[in-house]
Amino acid sequence: MNNPSSPALQRVVQSDICIVGNGAIAKTAALGFAQAGQSVTLLCPPSAPVSSSPAVQASWDVRVYALNHTANNLLSSLKVWGALDAARVAPVDAMLVNGDGGQPGGLAFDAYGAHTGTLAWIVEDRNLNQALDAALRFASNVTTVSGRAIGLLRGADDVAVLLEDGSAVRAELVVGADGAESWVRGQCDIGMDYRSYGQHAIVANFHCEHPHHGAAQQWFTGADGIVALLPLPGNLVSLVWSAPEALADRLREEGAQRLAERLAVYAQEKLGKLTPVQPEMVRGFPLRLMRPHAMVAQRVALVGDAAHVVHPLAGHGMNLGFADVEQLVRIVNEREPHRGMGDERVLARYGRARKEDVLLMQLATDGLDRLFGTDLEPLRVVRNLGLNLLDKLPGLKRRLISHALGK
C-alpha cells in the first residue's frame, strides 16, 4: 500500500524521482515510473478536499478529455483504464467538422474509415483522477508528500526540492508536471513564447433530444469562435465553445438555458433540442499558446502543460501530456547502465523525442485558429473549399486521423 509521508515527520524524503504536481499527468507519471521499478515521491501542493457527496459524484463533470489511443494504451498498461467507471466513458465513433458561411465546407472522420474500433474516448476529469488515486493507493514505491515548494537546488549528482516547512525531497530527477504556470519551469529559468488567443473555453453539459450516435461535432463559426459538442453516455453531450472574450463573458452571464438556445443554430438539425444538465454549471477558462524554449534542464524534465499549452480545438492537450509521460518513462528506463536517471544525455533524448510531435500540434492548432478566426470572405471560401477537398482525399485523411489517434 502507498504510505503518504508528512514533511513535518520526515525532514528529508529520498527517492529516485520527484514528481511535482497533483493533476492526472503527474499521477500517471508517478505510476509509470513506479511500475518501471523506480522509487517516486509525488509532491502535491496543499489543496482543498474534493467533495465526495453522492450529489456531486452523480453529477456530470463539465471538464472532459478526448483521450486517444496513446492515452488508452498507457493507462491500460498501468491498470488505470480498467478502474475507470465505464458507464461514464463514451467512445467517439465519428468526428464531423463543419465550416461556416453560406456554402460551408465539411469534413468527416469515422472509426471504420480509420480501421479502428473507436477514434477516441470522452472521459471526465473526476472519473480519471479517481481511478488514478485508487491506483496510487496500491503503489508501494510511491510516497505522496503534501507541501509547498520554495526552492530547487540542482547538483552534479542529485536535486533537492525545498519545502516551505523546512523539509526537503531529494532525487536524481525532478519531473515538472505542475501545469501551465509551472513552478518547476520557473525555477529553471526556461524562456517561453506566450500568446493569448483572446478567447475563453466555455464548458457545460446538455441532454440532447436526438441520439448523438457517438459522433463529435465541431463548427467553425468565424467571429464567434469554435463550437464543439462531444458525446457523453446516453443522450448527453459536453460543450467546449472557444469563444472571444466578450462573447464568453456574455455566455457565462446568460446561463445554461440561454446557451442551449444559442447552440440550436448549430445543433438543432442533428441533435434536436438541448436541455442543460445543470443550469448553474457554465464555466470558462482562458486560452493561450505557450511554447517553453526547452522541455528539459539540469536534472529536470517537463511534461504536460508545464511543457506546452495548445489551443483545445483538436482536443489533444491532455494527449500530448500522456505521450510525454510514455516517452520519458521509456527513455529513462532504457538508459545505459552507467547513466543516471537525471543524466544530461538521457534528458536530451527525451527533449528530441518529443520535439516534432509537440511542434506539429502547436503549428496545427495555432494555424487552424488563425485560419478560421477571420471573417474575410476570400479566406472563408478558401477554407471551406479546403475542408471539402480534404474530405475527398481518403489517403490524406487516414494519415491525419492516424496521427490524431496517436498511432
Residue pairs with C-beta under 8 A, 6 or more apart in sequence:
1 137
1 138
1 140
2 136
2 137
2 138
2 139
2 140
2 142
2 143
2 144
3 143
4 143
4 144
4 145
4 146
5 13
5 143
5 144
5 145
6 145
6 146
7 13
7 145
7 146
7 147
7 163
7 165
7 167
8 165
8 167
10 167
11 166
11 167
11 168
12 167
12 168
12 169
12 170
13 41
13 143
13 145
13 167
13 168
13 169
13 170
14 169
14 170
14 171
15 38
15 39
15 40
15 41
15 143
15 169
15 170
15 171
16 33
16 38
16 39
16 40
16 171
16 172
16 173
16 341
17 33
17 38
17 39
17 40
17 41
17 171
17 172
17 173
17 174
17 175
17 341
18 40
18 41
18 43
18 159
18 161
18 169
18 170
18 171
18 173
18 174
18 175
19 26
19 29
19 30
19 33
19 40
19 41
19 42
19 43
19 174
19 175
19 177
20 26
20 43
20 149
20 161
20 174
20 175
20 176
20 177
20 178
20 183
20 184
21 42
21 43
21 44
21 176
21 177
21 178
21 179
21 304
21 306
22 42
22 44
22 45
22 47
23 129
23 177
23 179
23 304
24 125
24 128
24 129
24 132
24 318
24 321
25 177
25 303
25 304
25 305
25 318
25 321
25 322
25 324
25 325
26 42
26 44
26 175
26 177
26 178
26 304
27 42
27 129
27 132
27 133
27 135
27 136
28 74
28 75
28 78
28 80
28 132
28 322
28 325
29 175
29 177
29 303
29 325
29 328
29 329
30 40
30 42
30 136
30 139
30 142
31 78
31 80
31 132
31 135
31 136
31 139
31 142
32 74
32 78
32 325
32 326
32 329
33 40
33 329
33 332
34 40
34 139
34 140
34 141
34 142
35 77
35 78
36 329
36 332
36 333
37 141
37 333
38 141
38 332
38 341
39 141
39 142
39 143
40 139
40 141
40 142
40 143
41 142
41 143
41 144
41 145
41 169
41 171
42 136
42 142
42 143
42 144
42 145
43 145
43 147
43 149
43 161
43 163
43 169
44 144
44 145
44 146
44 147
45 146
45 147
45 148
45 149
45 178
46 146
46 147
46 148
50 126
57 126
59 277
59 278
59 281
60 88
60 124
60 205
60 232
60 236
60 238
60 277
60 278
61 124
61 125
61 126
61 127
62 203
62 204
62 205
62 238
62 281
62 282
62 283
63 124
63 125
63 126
63 203
63 283
64 122
64 123
64 124
64 125
64 203
64 230
64 232
64 238
65 71
65 122
65 123
65 125
65 128
65 315
65 318
65 319
66 92
66 120
66 121
66 122
66 216
66 230
66 315
66 316
66 319
67 75
67 120
67 121
67 122
67 123
67 318
67 319
67 322
68 119
68 120
68 316
68 319
68 404
68 405
68 406
69 116
69 405
69 406
69 407
70 319
70 322
70 323
70 326
70 405
70 406
71 318
71 319
71 322
71 406
72 81
72 121
73 326
73 406
74 322
74 325
74 326
75 81
75 131
75 322
76 82
78 135
79 135
80 131
80 132
80 135
81 131
83 131
83 134
83 135
84 123
84 127
84 128
84 131
85 127
85 130
85 131
87 233
88 123
88 124
88 127
88 232
88 233
89 121
89 122
89 123
89 127
89 233
90 121
90 122
90 214
90 230
90 231
90 232
90 233
91 117
91 118
91 119
91 120
91 121
91 122
91 214
91 231
92 111
92 118
92 119
92 120
92 121
92 122
92 214
92 215
92 216
92 230
92 231
93 110
93 111
93 118
93 119
93 213
93 214
93 215
94 108
94 109
94 110
94 111
94 119
94 213
94 214
94 215
94 216
95 108
95 109
95 110
95 119
95 215
95 216
95 218
96 106
96 107
96 108
96 215
96 216
96 217
96 218
97 106
97 107
97 108
97 218
97 220
97 387
98 104
98 105
98 106
98 217
98 218
98 219
98 220
98 266
99 105
99 106
99 220
99 380
99 383
99 384
99 387
100 219
100 220
100 221
100 222
100 372
100 380
100 384
101 222
101 377
101 380
101 381
101 384
103 381
103 384
104 384
105 383
105 384
105 385
105 386
105 387
105 388
105 391
106 387
106 388
106 391
107 387
107 388
107 390
107 391
107 397
108 391
109 119
109 397
109 401
110 119
111 117
111 118
111 119
113 394
113 397
113 398
113 401
114 398
114 401
114 402
114 405
115 398
116 405
116 407
118 214
119 216
119 401
119 404
119 405
120 216
120 315
120 405
122 216
122 230
122 231
122 232
122 238
136 142
136 144
145 163
145 169
147 163
147 164
147 165
147 167
148 163
148 164
149 161
149 162
149 163
149 164
149 183
149 184
150 162
150 163
150 164
151 160
151 161
151 162
151 187
152 159
152 160
152 161
152 162
152 174
152 184
152 187
152 188
152 300
153 159
153 160
153 162
154 297
154 298
154 299
154 300
155 299
157 172
157 340
158 170
158 171
158 172
158 299
158 342
159 170
159 171
159 172
159 173
159 174
159 298
159 299
159 300
159 342
160 168
160 169
160 170
161 168
161 169
161 170
161 171
161 174
162 168
163 169
171 342
172 299
172 340
172 341
172 342
173 299
173 300
173 301
173 332
173 340
173 341
173 342
173 347
174 184
174 299
174 300
174 301
174 342
175 184
175 300
175 301
175 302
175 303
175 328
176 182
176 183
176 184
176 185
176 188
176 300
176 301
176 302
176 303
176 306
176 307
177 302
177 303
177 304
177 306
177 321
178 184
178 306
179 304
179 305
179 306
180 288
180 290
180 305
180 306
180 309
182 302
182 305
182 306
184 300
184 302
184 306
185 192
185 292
185 302
185 306
185 307
188 297
188 298
188 300
189 297
190 292
190 293
190 294
190 297
190 302
191 292
191 293
192 290
192 291
192 292
192 293
193 289
193 290
193 291
193 293
194 288
194 289
194 290
194 291
195 288
195 289
196 286
196 287
196 288
197 242
197 287
197 288
197 289
197 311
197 369
198 244
198 245
199 225
199 242
199 243
199 244
199 245
199 248
199 286
199 287
200 242
200 243
200 245
200 248
200 249
200 284
200 285
200 286
200 287
201 240
201 241
201 242
201 243
201 284
201 285
201 287
201 312
202 239
202 240
202 241
202 242
202 243
202 248
202 251
202 252
202 259
202 282
202 283
202 284
203 238
203 239
203 240
203 241
203 282
203 283
203 284
203 285
204 238
204 239
204 256
204 259
204 276
204 277
204 278
204 281
204 282
204 283
205 232
205 236
205 237
205 238
205 239
205 276
205 277
205 278
205 281
206 229
206 236
206 237
206 239
206 256
206 260
206 263
206 274
206 275
206 276
206 277
207 235
207 236
207 274
207 275
207 276
207 277
208 235
208 236
208 237
208 267
208 271
208 272
208 273
208 274
209 235
209 271
209 272
209 273
209 274
209 275
210 235
210 270
210 271
210 272
211 235
212 229
212 231
212 235
212 237
212 270
212 271
213 231
214 231
215 231
216 228
216 229
216 230
216 231
217 228
217 229
217 266
217 267
217 270
217 271
218 226
218 227
218 228
218 229
218 313
219 226
219 227
219 228
219 266
220 226
220 372
220 383
221 227
221 266
222 372
222 373
222 374
222 375
222 380
223 244
223 375
224 243
224 244
224 247
225 241
225 242
225 243
225 244
225 247
225 373
226 241
226 242
226 313
226 369
226 372
227 239
227 241
227 242
227 263
227 266
228 239
228 240
228 241
228 242
228 313
228 315
229 237
229 238
229 239
229 263
229 266
229 267
229 271
230 237
230 238
230 239
230 240
230 315
231 237
231 238
232 238
236 277
237 267
237 271
237 274
239 259
239 263
240 312
240 315
241 248
241 251
242 287
242 311
242 312
242 313
242 369
243 251
248 284
251 259
251 262
251 282
251 284
252 282
252 283
252 284
255 279
255 280
255 282
256 276
256 278
256 279
256 280
256 281
256 282
257 276
257 279
259 276
259 282
260 273
260 274
260 275
260 276
263 274
264 273
264 274
267 274
287 311
287 312
288 309
289 309
289 310
289 311
289 362
289 365
289 366
290 305
290 308
290 309
291 308
291 362
292 302
292 306
292 307
292 308
294 351
295 301
295 302
295 303
295 307
295 308
295 324
295 350
295 351
295 354
295 355
295 358
296 302
296 347
296 348
296 350
296 351
298 342
298 344
299 342
299 347
300 342
300 347
301 328
301 347
301 350
302 324
303 321
303 324
303 325
303 328
304 318
304 320
304 321
304 324
304 325
305 317
305 321
307 321
307 324
307 354
307 358
308 320
308 358
308 361
308 362
309 317
310 316
310 317
310 320
310 361
310 362
310 365
310 366
311 365
311 366
311 368
311 369
312 365
313 365
313 368
313 369
314 361
314 364
314 365
314 368
314 404
316 361
316 365
316 404
319 406
320 357
320 358
320 361
323 354
323 357
323 406
324 354
327 350
327 353
327 354
328 350
331 346
331 349
331 350
331 353
332 341
332 346
332 350
335 341
335 343
335 346
339 345
339 346
340 346
360 403
371 379
371 383
372 383
374 380
390 396
390 397
390 400
391 397
